Amino acid sequence: MPVTASADVRHMALSRRTAWFLLAFSAWNAYVWGTFVWNVYPQHGFDGFFLIHLAVGGFTVILGSIVGAIGWSALRARKRASDGV
């Protein structure tokens, strides 16, 4: 008998502290890379150094956004659980 996808789903709860840490990490990550690009562009223009760091920073900000979304989702799930929804 095949196992359905819903039978394999496992849930993991994150603490409120961990969820806030993930959100703070995401915001800090975006701030650091945004500041880096803002400060480096006038000195380098669109040379190789800048483009590589722009790509790395963009990828890191995307990963940081995913981490932030996980934190936000955890906070919302905790709120729904405490509200009894």
C-alpha positions in Angstrom: 0.0 0.0 0.0 1.6 3.4 -1.0 2.2 5.9 1.6 0.6 9.3 1.0 2.5 12.5 1.3 0.4 13.7 4.1 1.3 10.6 6.2 5.0 11.6 5.9 4.7 15.2 6.9 6.4 16.0 10.2 6.1 19.4 11.9 8.8 21.1 13.9 8.1 24.0 16.2 10.5 26.8 16.6 10.6 28.8 19.8 9.7 32.4 19.7 13.2 33.4 20.5 14.6 31.4 17.6 11.9 32.8 15.2 12.9 36.4 16.3 16.6 35.5 15.8 15.9 34.3 12.3 14.1 37.5 11.5 16.9 39.6 13.0 19.5 37.6 11.0 17.6 38.3 7.8 17.3 42.0 8.4 21.0 42.3 9.4 22.0 40.3 6.4 20.1 42.6 4.0 21.5 45.7 5.8 25.1 44.5 5.7 25.0 43.6 2.0 23.0 46.8 1.0 25.6 48.9 2.8 28.4 47.1 1.2 27.1 47.6 -2.3 26.2 51.2 -1.5 29.8 51.9 -0.3 31.7 49.9 -2.9 29.9 50.9 -6.1 31.3 54.5 -6.3 34.9 53.3 -6.1 34.6 50.3 -8.4 31.7 50.9 -10.8 30.8 47.8 -12.7 34.2 46.1 -12.6 34.7 42.4 -11.9 35.2 42.9 -8.1 31.8 44.7 -7.8 29.9 42.3 -10.0 31.1 39.2 -8.2 30.3 40.7 -4.8 26.9 41.9 -6.1 26.2 38.3 -7.2 27.3 36.8 -3.9 25.4 39.5 -2.0 22.3 39.0 -4.0 22.4 35.2 -3.4 23.0 35.7 0.3 20.2 38.2 0.6 17.9 35.7 -1.1 18.9 33.0 1.3 18.5 35.4 4.2 15.0 36.2 3.0 14.2 32.5 3.0 15.5 32.3 6.6 13.4 35.4 7.5 10.3 33.8 5.9 10.8 30.7 8.1 11.1 32.9 11.2 8.0 34.9 10.2 6.1 31.7 9.5 7.1 30.3 12.9 5.9 33.5 14.7 2.6 33.4 12.9 2.1 29.7 13.7 2.8 30.4 17.4 0.3 33.3 17.3 -2.4 31.1 15.6 -1.7 28.3 18.2 -2.1 30.8 21.1 -5.2 32.3 19.6 -6.8 28.8 19.3 -7.2 29.0 15.5 
